Amino acid sequence: MNPLTRIWALLIALIAVTVLLAPVPGLAAMAGLLVLAWIKARTILGGFLHLRGAPGWLGAVTVPLGLWMVAIWGLAALAFSSPF
């Protein structure tokens, strides 16, 4: 199978898991959705944009993205735990 076809199939599978997880309420489901989004972004950046072959670039993009998603989850956790 062509590598781009394999990446496309992986993205379709990740989208299917996202659709199944989306209606589930709670912080754990949100964390799962953010992890899935991070994996999809890493797959696109590494596979379609070929950053996997450029030393250091894939990590330079996905690490800040991961930190951003952790911050989003943390703010959501604060909002869910707030009594207001």
N, C-alpha and C positions, 0 to 999 in steps of 0.2 A: 504494500500500500504506500502511496506517495506520502511523504512526511507532512505536507500541507493538508492533505485529506485527513490524516490521522489527527492533526491539531484541530481541524474543523469538527471532526467527530467528537473529540474530547470536549470542545466548547458546547456542542449540542447537548452532550450528556450533563455537563455542568449547569446548563440552562434548565434542563429538565429537573435536576435536583433543586435548583433555586425555586422553580415554580411549585414544587411539592412542599418546600420549606416555608415559602412566603406566607401562607395563611396561619402558621403556628405563632401564637403570641408569646411574648416573654423575651427576656434578655439573652437567654441561651440561643434561641432561634435567631435573634438579631446578630449575635456573635457568629453563628454559623453562616448567615447570609453575607456578613462582611468578609469572612474567610473565603467563601466561595467567590465573591467579587475580586478579592485579592488574587486568588488562583487564576481566575479568568484573565485578569489584567496581566499577570506574569506570563500566562500562556500566549496571549496576543503579542506582548512585547518581545518575548523570547523567540516565538515561532514565526509570526508574520513580519515583524519588524527586524528580525534577525539580530536582536541584541544579545542573544545567547553566545554568539560568536565574537562579540566585542568585549574584550577583557574589562571587567569592572562596571560596565554600563548597566547591565540588568540589575545588579544589586544597588547601584546608585539611583535607580528609578524606583525599584520595588520596596526598598527599605523605608524611604520616606513615605511612600504610599501606605505601607503597613502601619507606620507610626500614626499617620493621619487617621486611618481606620480605627486604631485603638483609641485615639482621642474622641472620635465620633461615638464609639461604643461607651466610653466613659461618661461623656455628656448625656447620652441617653440613659445610662444607669442612674445618674444624678436626677434626671427628670422623672424617671419612674419611681424613684424612692422619695421624691419630694412630696410633702403632705398637701401641697397646694393644688 
